[in-house]
């Protein structure tokens, strides 16, 4: 079950929702419609939604998904049963009219070999990463929105041995991992009369379920502190992702996430813990609609006197502007 929940309210763009080549549909407050197809943004000039119809549609979509959007709660961030995401903002927070974005969940799963074939990974880089996973090194995958972090995480997690117990933690269930001893945890948003279950709660709970490996879909906030605690107390071989524009910036981002936990640790101690916990930073990019691994760095140590990390570049893609990828 998926799009049939929202199609009755969005008939004018039904053909766009059902078009398998379109990955994202964006309706601006002005009613103009843009879509992402194969990584490129284009405007759909022959379709337009009026503000009245769009706002009625958004309210009905929210109700059909067990949510609500109104003047008191003008933001909607929900998902369909198939994993597709529906986000909306209504006036007055969306100046000029209702904004709606539908991000489709694609069930197609790329293996690591397929990522090599289409140019997202090089053969040599894949070998380095596979060896690191087999050696139980902790790897943090960084990248911007839509760069394919989850796709890459999904492919690499399959290198974890079948004899290991894996606990997979996600904000929204997206990763398609098939392993014999796999436990899946998913966060829950706060709902009327029902408290939220945050990623941080799930990370803490995970340690009570004897994980050999922890796979965390994305680090976004205070759960970074609990994850570092786990990594520094014997839970090696973890894979996770984080939003960042470079491998080095990923360190800054995870530092900020740790600070969100409200822990009273000296800044230098946090930075040192990161160096102890994370061995590899794998950064991916998207340019001209193509996604590819851009750099792989090893964190060798943290130097508190200079407040900087000693990093070793293991891989750097030099043909970023012309590379082909997924």
Secondary structure as UniProt FT lines:
FT   HELIX           4..7
FT   TURN            8..9
FT   HELIX           11..13
FT   HELIX           14..18
FT   TURN            20..21
FT   STRAND          22..27
FT   TURN            29..30
FT   STRAND          33..37
FT   TURN            38..39
FT   STRAND          40..44
FT   TURN            45..46
FT   HELIX           51..64
FT   TURN            65..66
FT   STRAND          75..79
FT   TURN            81..82
FT   STRAND          85..89
FT   TURN            91..93
FT   TURN            95..96
FT   STRAND          99..103
FT   HELIX           112..117
FT   TURN            118..119
FT   HELIX           123..134
FT   TURN            135..136
FT   STRAND          139..143
FT   TURN            145..146
FT   HELIX           149..157
FT   TURN            158..159
FT   TURN            162..163
FT   STRAND          166..170
FT   TURN            180..181
FT   STRAND          182..186
FT   TURN            192..193
FT   HELIX           199..206
FT   TURN            207..208
FT   STRAND          213..216
FT   HELIX           223..231
FT   TURN            232..234
FT   STRAND          239..243
FT   HELIX           247..259
FT   TURN            260..262
FT   HELIX           267..277
FT   STRAND          280..287
FT   TURN            288..289
FT   STRAND          290..303
FT   TURN            304..307
FT   STRAND          308..316
FT   TURN            320..322
//
